[in-house]
Amino acid sequence: MSSPGPLPTSDVPPDAAPPPRSRYSLGTYGNMVRSMVVILGMVAVLVAIVPRVQSVQQPSVDAASVVADAVRQSGLPFDAPVGLPEGWSATNARYAGSTDGLPTWQAGWTTPNGGYVAIRQTKNASPAWLQAATSGGQQTGTAEVAGRTWTRFYDAEDKRTSLVWVPSGAETATSLATVITAIADDDEVVTFTAALKPAQPR
Protein backbone atom coordinates (compact mmCIF):
# COMPACT_ATOMS: atom_id res chain seq x y z
CA MET A 1 0.00 0.00 0.00
CA SER A 2 1.51 3.31 -1.07
CA SER A 3 1.91 6.11 1.42
CA PRO A 4 -0.08 9.37 0.92
CA GLY A 5 1.66 12.28 -0.63
CA PRO A 6 2.66 15.38 1.29
CA LEU A 7 -0.20 17.50 2.66
CA PRO A 8 -0.66 20.98 1.13
CA THR A 9 0.72 23.72 3.25
CA SER A 10 -1.14 26.93 4.10
CA ASP A 11 0.32 30.31 3.33
CA VAL A 12 -1.21 31.66 6.56
CA PRO A 13 0.97 31.30 9.58
CA PRO A 14 -0.72 29.15 12.27
CA ASP A 15 -0.57 31.97 14.80
CA ALA A 16 -2.04 34.66 12.44
CA ALA A 17 -5.20 36.48 13.71
CA PRO A 18 -8.45 36.18 11.68
CA PRO A 19 -9.47 39.26 9.63
CA PRO A 20 -11.60 41.77 11.54
CA ARG A 21 -15.39 41.52 11.06
CA SER A 22 -17.23 44.32 9.29
CA ARG A 23 -18.62 46.96 11.62
CA TYR A 24 -22.05 46.56 9.91
CA SER A 25 -22.10 42.83 10.68
CA LEU A 26 -21.82 43.41 14.42
CA GLY A 27 -25.55 44.23 14.69
CA THR A 28 -25.22 47.30 16.87
CA TYR A 29 -28.14 49.61 17.61
CA GLY A 30 -26.56 52.41 15.59
CA ASN A 31 -26.25 50.21 12.51
CA MET A 32 -29.88 49.19 12.81
CA VAL A 33 -31.01 52.83 12.99
CA ARG A 34 -28.92 53.76 9.94
CA SER A 35 -30.38 50.85 7.97
CA MET A 36 -33.93 51.86 8.90
CA VAL A 37 -33.27 55.45 7.81
CA VAL A 38 -32.07 54.22 4.40
CA ILE A 39 -35.11 51.93 3.98
CA LEU A 40 -37.58 54.63 5.02
CA GLY A 41 -35.92 57.05 2.62
CA MET A 42 -36.39 54.63 -0.24
CA VAL A 43 -40.05 54.09 0.69
CA ALA A 44 -40.62 57.85 0.84
CA VAL A 45 -39.17 58.26 -2.65
CA LEU A 46 -41.45 55.51 -4.01
CA VAL A 47 -44.53 57.06 -2.40
CA ALA A 48 -43.64 60.44 -3.86
CA ILE A 49 -43.23 59.23 -7.44
CA VAL A 50 -46.19 56.82 -7.62
CA PRO A 51 -49.27 58.67 -8.99
CA ARG A 52 -52.37 58.67 -6.78
CA VAL A 53 -56.02 59.13 -7.69
CA GLN A 54 -57.25 62.42 -6.25
CA SER A 55 -60.95 61.78 -6.87
CA VAL A 56 -63.21 59.20 -8.46
CA GLN A 57 -65.46 60.50 -11.21
CA GLN A 58 -68.79 58.73 -10.97
CA PRO A 59 -70.18 57.84 -14.40
CA SER A 60 -73.40 59.53 -15.47
CA VAL A 61 -76.56 57.43 -15.73
CA ASP A 62 -79.46 57.74 -18.17
CA ALA A 63 -82.09 59.01 -15.73
CA ALA A 64 -84.38 60.02 -18.61
CA SER A 65 -84.73 56.40 -19.75
CA VAL A 66 -85.39 55.16 -16.21
CA VAL A 67 -88.15 57.70 -15.54
CA ALA A 68 -89.71 57.08 -18.96
CA ASP A 69 -89.93 53.36 -18.15
CA ALA A 70 -91.38 54.20 -14.72
CA VAL A 71 -94.10 56.33 -16.34
CA ARG A 72 -94.91 53.56 -18.81
CA GLN A 73 -95.12 50.89 -16.10
CA SER A 74 -97.11 52.90 -13.57
CA GLY A 75 -99.18 55.28 -15.69
CA LEU A 76 -98.14 58.07 -13.29
CA PRO A 77 -96.69 61.42 -14.42
CA PHE A 78 -93.35 61.28 -12.62
CA ASP A 79 -91.24 64.42 -12.85
CA ALA A 80 -87.67 64.78 -14.05
CA PRO A 81 -85.51 67.86 -14.66
CA VAL A 82 -85.33 69.12 -18.22
CA GLY A 83 -82.68 71.48 -19.55
CA LEU A 84 -80.40 71.66 -16.53
CA PRO A 85 -77.36 73.90 -17.13
CA GLU A 86 -73.95 72.45 -17.89
CA GLY A 87 -72.28 70.79 -14.93
CA TRP A 88 -75.22 68.74 -13.68
CA SER A 89 -74.81 64.96 -13.86
CA ALA A 90 -77.23 62.17 -12.95
CA THR A 91 -75.45 59.60 -10.77
CA ASN A 92 -78.30 57.25 -9.84
CA ALA A 93 -81.86 56.51 -10.95
CA ARG A 94 -84.34 53.75 -10.22
CA TYR A 95 -88.00 52.84 -9.97
CA ALA A 96 -88.61 50.28 -7.25
CA GLY A 97 -90.49 49.52 -4.06
CA SER A 98 -89.49 51.70 -1.13
CA THR A 99 -90.69 52.26 2.44
CA ASP A 100 -94.05 50.56 3.10
CA GLY A 101 -93.66 48.86 -0.28
CA LEU A 102 -94.62 52.03 -2.16
CA PRO A 103 -93.38 52.08 -5.78
CA THR A 104 -91.00 55.03 -5.89
CA TRP A 105 -89.22 56.93 -8.65
CA GLN A 106 -86.00 58.38 -7.35
CA ALA A 107 -82.84 59.81 -8.85
CA GLY A 108 -79.94 62.05 -7.86
CA TRP A 109 -77.72 64.59 -9.59
CA THR A 110 -74.39 66.14 -8.70
CA THR A 111 -74.34 69.91 -9.09
CA PRO A 112 -71.79 72.23 -10.73
CA ASN A 113 -70.63 73.38 -7.28
CA GLY A 114 -70.05 69.84 -6.00
CA GLY A 115 -73.41 69.46 -4.25
CA TYR A 116 -76.08 66.82 -4.60
CA VAL A 117 -79.82 67.08 -5.32
CA ALA A 118 -82.29 64.18 -5.50
CA ILE A 119 -85.98 63.69 -6.25
CA ARG A 120 -88.32 61.05 -4.83
CA GLN A 121 -91.94 60.60 -5.89
CA THR A 122 -94.71 58.17 -5.05
CA LYS A 123 -98.50 58.04 -4.94
CA ASN A 124 -100.34 58.00 -1.59
CA ALA A 125 -97.20 58.56 0.46
CA SER A 126 -97.36 57.19 3.98
CA PRO A 127 -95.92 59.02 7.03
CA ALA A 128 -93.13 56.44 7.18
CA TRP A 129 -92.28 57.02 3.51
CA LEU A 130 -92.08 60.77 4.06
CA GLN A 131 -89.92 60.35 7.14
CA ALA A 132 -87.51 58.09 5.28
CA ALA A 133 -87.42 60.42 2.27
CA THR A 134 -86.48 63.38 4.47
CA SER A 135 -83.97 61.34 6.52
CA GLY A 136 -85.99 62.06 9.64
CA GLY A 137 -85.36 65.80 9.37
CA GLN A 138 -87.18 68.37 11.45
CA GLN A 139 -89.75 70.69 9.89
CA THR A 140 -88.37 74.24 9.72
CA GLY A 141 -91.00 76.18 7.75
CA THR A 142 -92.11 76.58 4.17
CA ALA A 143 -90.58 77.79 0.91
CA GLU A 144 -92.12 79.10 -2.31
CA VAL A 145 -90.34 77.39 -5.19
CA ALA A 146 -91.48 76.86 -8.79
CA GLY A 147 -95.06 77.96 -8.08
CA ARG A 148 -95.62 75.61 -5.14
CA THR A 149 -95.53 76.01 -1.39
CA TRP A 150 -93.12 73.37 -0.11
CA THR A 151 -92.66 72.27 3.48
CA ARG A 152 -89.00 72.50 4.43
CA PHE A 153 -87.24 69.88 6.57
CA TYR A 154 -83.66 69.90 7.79
CA ASP A 155 -81.49 66.96 8.90
CA ALA A 156 -78.84 68.55 11.12
CA GLU A 157 -76.70 65.41 11.30
CA ASP A 158 -76.21 65.11 7.55
CA LYS A 159 -76.77 68.84 6.86
CA ARG A 160 -79.45 67.85 4.38
CA THR A 161 -82.40 70.02 3.35
CA SER A 162 -85.61 68.50 2.02
CA LEU A 163 -88.54 70.20 0.30
CA VAL A 164 -91.78 68.24 0.56
CA TRP A 165 -94.95 68.71 -1.47
CA VAL A 166 -97.93 66.47 -0.79
CA PRO A 167 -101.08 66.86 -2.91
CA SER A 168 -104.23 68.04 -1.17
CA GLY A 169 -107.77 66.89 -1.84
CA ALA A 170 -108.04 69.37 -4.70
CA GLU A 171 -105.33 67.57 -6.68
CA THR A 172 -106.00 64.87 -9.26
CA ALA A 173 -105.97 61.14 -8.59
CA THR A 174 -102.55 60.85 -10.20
CA SER A 175 -100.95 63.60 -8.11
CA LEU A 176 -97.69 62.50 -6.52
CA ALA A 177 -95.97 63.29 -3.25
CA THR A 178 -92.65 64.87 -4.16
CA VAL A 179 -89.52 65.22 -2.02
CA ILE A 180 -86.50 67.19 -3.17
CA THR A 181 -83.50 66.36 -0.98
CA ALA A 182 -80.31 68.34 -1.25
CA ILE A 183 -76.88 68.98 0.13
CA ALA A 184 -76.32 71.96 -2.11
CA ASP A 185 -76.61 75.73 -2.43
CA ASP A 186 -80.14 77.15 -2.28
CA ASP A 187 -79.91 78.57 -5.79
CA GLU A 188 -79.02 75.11 -7.15
CA VAL A 189 -82.06 73.61 -5.39
CA VAL A 190 -84.24 76.28 -6.99
CA THR A 191 -82.67 75.63 -10.41
CA PHE A 192 -83.32 71.90 -10.11
CA THR A 193 -86.90 72.26 -8.85
CA ALA A 194 -87.84 74.82 -11.50
CA ALA A 195 -86.57 72.44 -14.22
CA LEU A 196 -88.93 69.59 -13.23
CA LYS A 197 -91.37 68.54 -15.93
CA PRO A 198 -93.65 65.49 -16.29
CA ALA A 199 -91.74 62.74 -18.09
CA GLN A 200 -93.14 61.03 -21.15
CA PRO A 201 -93.29 57.23 -21.51
CA ARG A 202 -91.23 55.50 -24.19
C-alpha positions in Angstrom: 0.0 0.0 0.0 1.5 3.3 -1.1 1.9 6.1 1.4 -0.1 9.4 0.9 1.7 12.3 -0.6 2.7 15.4 1.3 -0.2 17.5 2.7 -0.7 21.0 1.1 0.7 23.7 3.2 -1.1 26.9 4.1 0.3 30.3 3.3 -1.2 31.7 6.6 1.0 31.3 9.6 -0.7 29.2 12.3 -0.6 32.0 14.8 -2.0 34.7 12.4 -5.2 36.5 13.7 -8.5 36.2 11.7 -9.5 39.3 9.6 -11.6 41.8 11.5 -15.4 41.5 11.1 -17.2 44.3 9.3 -18.6 47.0 11.6 -22.0 46.6 9.9 -22.1 42.8 10.7 -21.8 43.4 14.4 -25.5 44.2 14.7 -25.2 47.3 16.9 -28.1 49.6 17.6 -26.6 52.4 15.6 -26.3 50.2 12.5 -29.9 49.2 12.8 -31.0 52.8 13.0 -28.9 53.8 9.9 -30.4 50.8 8.0 -33.9 51.9 8.9 -33.3 55.4 7.8 -32.1 54.2 4.4 -35.1 51.9 4.0 -37.6 54.6 5.0 -35.9 57.1 2.6 -36.4 54.6 -0.2 -40.0 54.1 0.7 -40.6 57.9 0.8 -39.2 58.3 -2.6 -41.4 55.5 -4.0 -44.5 57.1 -2.4 -43.6 60.4 -3.9 -43.2 59.2 -7.4 -46.2 56.8 -7.6 -49.3 58.7 -9.0 -52.4 58.7 -6.8 -56.0 59.1 -7.7 -57.3 62.4 -6.3 -60.9 61.8 -6.9 -63.2 59.2 -8.5 -65.5 60.5 -11.2 -68.8 58.7 -11.0 -70.2 57.8 -14.4 -73.4 59.5 -15.5 -76.6 57.4 -15.7 -79.5 57.7 -18.2 -82.1 59.0 -15.7 -84.4 60.0 -18.6 -84.7 56.4 -19.8 -85.4 55.2 -16.2 -88.1 57.7 -15.5 -89.7 57.1 -19.0 -89.9 53.4 -18.2 -91.4 54.2 -14.7 -94.1 56.3 -16.3 -94.9 53.6 -18.8 -95.1 50.9 -16.1 -97.1 52.9 -13.6 -99.2 55.3 -15.7 -98.1 58.1 -13.3 -96.7 61.4 -14.4 -93.4 61.3 -12.6 -91.2 64.4 -12.9 -87.7 64.8 -14.1 -85.5 67.9 -14.7 -85.3 69.1 -18.2 -82.7 71.5 -19.6 -80.4 71.7 -16.5 -77.4 73.9 -17.1 -74.0 72.4 -17.9 -72.3 70.8 -14.9 -75.2 68.7 -13.7 -74.8 65.0 -13.9 -77.2 62.2 -12.9 -75.5 59.6 -10.8 -78.3 57.2 -9.8 -81.9 56.5 -10.9 -84.3 53.7 -10.2 -88.0 52.8 -10.0 -88.6 50.3 -7.3 -90.5 49.5 -4.1 -89.5 51.7 -1.1 -90.7 52.3 2.4 -94.0 50.6 3.1 -93.7 48.9 -0.3 -94.6 52.0 -2.2 -93.4 52.1 -5.8 -91.0 55.0 -5.9 -89.2 56.9 -8.6 -86.0 58.4 -7.3 -82.8 59.8 -8.9 -79.9 62.0 -7.9 -77.7 64.6 -9.6 -74.4 66.1 -8.7 -74.3 69.9 -9.1 -71.8 72.2 -10.7 -70.6 73.4 -7.3 -70.1 69.8 -6.0 -73.4 69.5 -4.2 -76.1 66.8 -4.6 -79.8 67.1 -5.3 -82.3 64.2 -5.5 -86.0 63.7 -6.2 -88.3 61.0 -4.8 -91.9 60.6 -5.9 -94.7 58.2 -5.1 -98.5 58.0 -4.9 -100.3 58.0 -1.6 -97.2 58.6 0.5 -97.4 57.2 4.0 -95.9 59.0 7.0 -93.1 56.4 7.2 -92.3 57.0 3.5 -92.1 60.8 4.1 -89.9 60.4 7.1 -87.5 58.1 5.3 -87.4 60.4 2.3 -86.5 63.4 4.5 -84.0 61.3 6.5 -86.0 62.1 9.6 -85.4 65.8 9.4 -87.2 68.4 11.4 -89.8 70.7 9.9 -88.4 74.2 9.7 -91.0 76.2 7.8 -92.1 76.6 4.2 -90.6 77.8 0.9 -92.1 79.1 -2.3 -90.3 77.4 -5.2 -91.5 76.9 -8.8 -95.1 78.0 -8.1 -95.6 75.6 -5.1 -95.5 76.0 -1.4 -93.1 73.4 -0.1 -92.7 72.3 3.5 -89.0 72.5 4.4 -87.2 69.9 6.6 -83.7 69.9 7.8 -81.5 67.0 8.9 -78.8 68.6 11.1 -76.7 65.4 11.3 -76.2 65.1 7.5 -76.8 68.8 6.9 -79.5 67.9 4.4 -82.4 70.0 3.3 -85.6 68.5 2.0 -88.5 70.2 0.3 -91.8 68.2 0.6 -94.9 68.7 -1.5 -97.9 66.5 -0.8 -101.1 66.9 -2.9 -104.2 68.0 -1.2 -107.8 66.9 -1.8 -108.0 69.4 -4.7 -105.3 67.6 -6.7 -106.0 64.9 -9.3 -106.0 61.1 -8.6 -102.5 60.8 -10.2 -100.9 63.6 -8.1 -97.7 62.5 -6.5 -96.0 63.3 -3.3 -92.6 64.9 -4.2 -89.5 65.2 -2.0 -86.5 67.2 -3.2 -83.5 66.4 -1.0 -80.3 68.3 -1.2 -76.9 69.0 0.1 -76.3 72.0 -2.1 -76.6 75.7 -2.4 -80.1 77.1 -2.3 -79.9 78.6 -5.8 -79.0 75.1 -7.1 -82.1 73.6 -5.4 -84.2 76.3 -7.0 -82.7 75.6 -10.4 -83.3 71.9 -10.1 -86.9 72.3 -8.8 -87.8 74.8 -11.5 -86.6 72.4 -14.2 -88.9 69.6 -13.2 -91.4 68.5 -15.9 -93.7 65.5 -16.3 -91.7 62.7 -18.1 -93.1 61.0 -21.2 -93.3 57.2 -21.5 -91.2 55.5 -24.2 
